[in-house]
Amino acid sequence: MSQTTTPPPAGRTSVRRHRIHPAWWVAAVAFVTIVGAAAFTAAPGLLVDPLNEDFGWSRGTIGAGITLQLALYGLTAPFAAALMDRFGIRPVVAVALTMITLGSLSTVWMSQSWQFVLGWGVLVGGGSGCMALAFGATITTRWFEKRQGLVSGLLTAGGASGQLIFLPVLAILIGKFGWQAASVTIALVAAAVIPFVLLLLRDYPADVGLPPYGAEQIVPRPAPVTGAARRTVRVLGMAMRTKAFWLLAGAFAICGITTNGLIRTHFVPAAHDHGMATVAAASLLAVIGIFDVAGTIFSGWLTDRFNPVVLLGVYYSLRGISLIFLPMLLAPEVHIPMVFFIVFYGLDWVATVPPTLALCREIWPEDAPIVFGWVLASHQVGAGLVAWMGGVVRDVTGSYDLVWYAAGALCAAAALMSLVMPRGEPVVEPVVEP
């Protein structure tokens, strides 16, 4: 390894060259962590029918627990990003995985719907918020100067990979041993990830004597940022004074409505309504996960090269068109048009994340992870509302058709909001003296 010959600026030290920059190893550990934690995201759509049959709970009641989980997933994320600035990545993520483990295990012994809401909604929801996309945004922002779009795409794809791995497994477990087996599996997987986090994750490149990937000089590790909750709320207030925040958050709420809230939660029961076997429907969601990996990574590559505003407009438009056609494709058997929908939807599933994160970094460079956390909160609140409302519509009308059509129309609105996104001077939070 050789030293750079350029004298370092004041307050910085020189760079040591590595064949493989450790930032990629940190990203790999984060990817594995997100894959392991993704087990809980695969479960909601598989639990609706079994809980309905075992306890007689309505889909609206079950959806309420899932709604709380999704909402807390989003609302916890911006605070988690600030807590990582205060206490470090490892303790925050380890505690989050412990909450997921306890919450999932607690459902095995439940007998009342409020227990499901507490275990799955509160514990799993709160823990999952710390494992949300804001975690990936923090890793990307701290460890990478270049290739940020590609890395954010890779880490986002980790959730899809987890879904790919766990969806068919959980569906088979539920079919053979009951939904309790799925809860135990999720708890064990979340617990198994904790040692990786504690042993292998590092907070900053300066911790290992290196600059971020693509940078030339080491930036000293910043002092812990105190007042995490106060800072998180202050950043929200600053962001809310901009038109860009409302457009970005509104479009991303629709993204949540049409992914986690609708497809992930209600696709399996909707397909089951049309006579499709649960395992077959879950396998289709897993196929979405396969193509989501490719689509998200490719979206990250595109984000490094093209206008993220235009990319978002295209992604939301294509998603809306596909949703409008979905009611015509549901049938007892998997046929070619349905396979085409699954491939198409998978490529577009969370392709919106890299350009959304890029806009957060561009508009709010100093507070991008926290602002993105709040934008993600809107994503999950939207997802949570539709997880509940979709179940209510199904209970009242006996069909999900109205929900699919409404979601398609909302995607058109999201495309418009993205295309009129203002871009200009970065917004920096005013310095507040302690």
Secondary structure in CASP SS format (residue, H / E / C, confidence):
PFRMAT SS
TARGET T0000
AUTHOR 0000-0000-0000
METHOD secondary structure of the structure
MODEL  1
M C 1.00
S C 1.00
Q E 1.00
T C 1.00
T C 1.00
T C 1.00
P C 1.00
P C 1.00
P C 1.00
A C 1.00
G C 1.00
R C 1.00
T E 1.00
S C 1.00
V C 1.00
R E 1.00
R C 1.00
H C 1.00
R C 1.00
I C 1.00
H C 1.00
P H 1.00
A H 1.00
W H 1.00
W H 1.00
V H 1.00
A H 1.00
A H 1.00
V H 1.00
A H 1.00
F H 1.00
V H 1.00
T H 1.00
I H 1.00
V H 1.00
G H 1.00
A H 1.00
A C 1.00
A H 1.00
F H 1.00
T H 1.00
A H 1.00
A C 1.00
P H 1.00
G H 1.00
L H 1.00
L H 1.00
V H 1.00
D H 1.00
P H 1.00
L H 1.00
N H 1.00
E H 1.00
D H 1.00
F H 1.00
G C 1.00
W C 1.00
S C 1.00
R H 1.00
G H 1.00
T H 1.00
I H 1.00
G H 1.00
A H 1.00
G H 1.00
I H 1.00
T H 1.00
L H 1.00
Q H 1.00
L H 1.00
A H 1.00
L H 1.00
Y H 1.00
G H 1.00
L H 1.00
T H 1.00
A H 1.00
P H 1.00
F H 1.00
A H 1.00
A H 1.00
A H 1.00
L H 1.00
M H 1.00
D H 1.00
R H 1.00
F H 1.00
G C 1.00
I H 1.00
R H 1.00
P H 1.00
V H 1.00
V H 1.00
A H 1.00
V H 1.00
A H 1.00
L H 1.00
T H 1.00
M H 1.00
I H 1.00
T H 1.00
L H 1.00
G H 1.00
S H 1.00
L H 1.00
S H 1.00
T H 1.00
V H 1.00
W H 1.00
M C 1.00
S C 1.00
Q C 1.00
S H 1.00
W H 1.00
Q H 1.00
F H 1.00
V H 1.00
L H 1.00
G H 1.00
W H 1.00
G H 1.00
V H 1.00
L H 1.00
V H 1.00
G H 1.00
G H 1.00
G H 1.00
S H 1.00
G H 1.00
C H 1.00
M C 1.00
A C 1.00
L H 1.00
A H 1.00
F H 1.00
G H 1.00
A H 1.00
T H 1.00
I H 1.00
T H 1.00
T H 1.00
R H 1.00
W H 1.00
F E 1.00
E C 1.00
K C 1.00
R C 1.00
Q H 1.00
G H 1.00
L H 1.00
V H 1.00
S H 1.00
G H 1.00
L H 1.00
L H 1.00
T H 1.00
A H 1.00
G H 1.00
G H 1.00
A H 1.00
S H 1.00
G H 1.00
Q H 1.00
L H 1.00
I H 1.00
F H 1.00
L H 1.00
P H 1.00
V H 1.00
L H 1.00
A H 1.00
I H 1.00
L H 1.00
I H 1.00
G H 1.00
K H 1.00
F H 1.00
G C 1.00
W H 1.00
Q H 1.00
A H 1.00
A H 1.00
S H 1.00
V H 1.00
T H 1.00
I H 1.00
A H 1.00
L H 1.00
V H 1.00
A H 1.00
A H 1.00
A H 1.00
V H 1.00
I H 1.00
P H 1.00
F H 1.00
V H 1.00
L H 1.00
L H 1.00
L H 1.00
L C 1.00
R C 1.00
D C 1.00
Y C 1.00
P H 1.00
A H 1.00
D H 1.00
V H 1.00
G C 1.00
L C 1.00
P C 1.00
P C 1.00
Y E 1.00
G C 1.00
A C 1.00
E C 1.00
Q C 1.00
I E 1.00
V C 1.00
P C 1.00
R C 1.00
P C 1.00
A C 1.00
P C 1.00
V C 1.00
T C 1.00
G C 1.00
A H 1.00
A H 1.00
R H 1.00
R H 1.00
T H 1.00
V H 1.00
R H 1.00
V H 1.00
L H 1.00
G H 1.00
M H 1.00
A H 1.00
M H 1.00
R C 1.00
T C 1.00
K H 1.00
A H 1.00
F H 1.00
W H 1.00
L H 1.00
L H 1.00
A H 1.00
G H 1.00
A H 1.00
F H 1.00
A H 1.00
I H 1.00
C H 1.00
G H 1.00
I H 1.00
T H 1.00
T H 1.00
N H 1.00
G H 1.00
L H 1.00
I H 1.00
R H 1.00
T H 1.00
H H 1.00
F H 1.00
V H 1.00
P H 1.00
A H 1.00
A H 1.00
H H 1.00
D H 1.00
H C 1.00
G C 1.00
M C 1.00
A C 1.00
T H 1.00
V H 1.00
A H 1.00
A H 1.00
A H 1.00
S H 1.00
L H 1.00
L H 1.00
A H 1.00
V H 1.00
I H 1.00
G H 1.00
I H 1.00
F H 1.00
D H 1.00
V H 1.00
A H 1.00
G H 1.00
T H 1.00
I H 1.00
F H 1.00
S H 1.00
G H 1.00
W H 1.00
L H 1.00
T H 1.00
D C 1.00
R C 1.00
F C 1.00
N C 1.00
P H 1.00
V H 1.00
V H 1.00
L H 1.00
L H 1.00
G H 1.00
V H 1.00
Y H 1.00
Y H 1.00
S H 1.00
L H 1.00
R H 1.00
G H 1.00
I H 1.00
S H 1.00
L H 1.00
I H 1.00
F H 1.00
L H 1.00
P H 1.00
M H 1.00
L H 1.00
L C 1.00
A C 1.00
P C 1.00
E C 1.00
V C 1.00
H C 1.00
I H 1.00
P H 1.00
M H 1.00
V H 1.00
F H 1.00
F H 1.00
I H 1.00
V H 1.00
F H 1.00
Y H 1.00
G H 1.00
L H 1.00
D H 1.00
W C 1.00
V C 1.00
A C 1.00
T C 1.00
V H 1.00
P H 1.00
P H 1.00
T H 1.00
L H 1.00
A H 1.00
L H 1.00
C H 1.00
R H 1.00
E H 1.00
I H 1.00
W C 1.00
P C 1.00
E C 1.00
D C 1.00
A H 1.00
P H 1.00
I H 1.00
V H 1.00
F H 1.00
G H 1.00
W H 1.00
V H 1.00
L H 1.00
A H 1.00
S H 1.00
H H 1.00
Q H 1.00
V H 1.00
G H 1.00
A H 1.00
G H 1.00
L H 1.00
V H 1.00
A H 1.00
W H 1.00
M H 1.00
G H 1.00
G H 1.00
V H 1.00
V H 1.00
R H 1.00
D H 1.00
V H 1.00
T H 1.00
G C 1.00
S C 1.00
Y C 1.00
D H 1.00
L H 1.00
V H 1.00
W H 1.00
Y H 1.00
A H 1.00
A H 1.00
G H 1.00
A H 1.00
L H 1.00
C H 1.00
A H 1.00
A H 1.00
A H 1.00
A H 1.00
L H 1.00
M H 1.00
S H 1.00
L H 1.00
V C 1.00
M C 1.00
P C 1.00
R C 1.00
G C 1.00
E C 1.00
P C 1.00
V C 1.00
V C 1.00
E C 1.00
P C 1.00
V C 1.00
V C 1.00
E C 1.00
P C 1.00
END
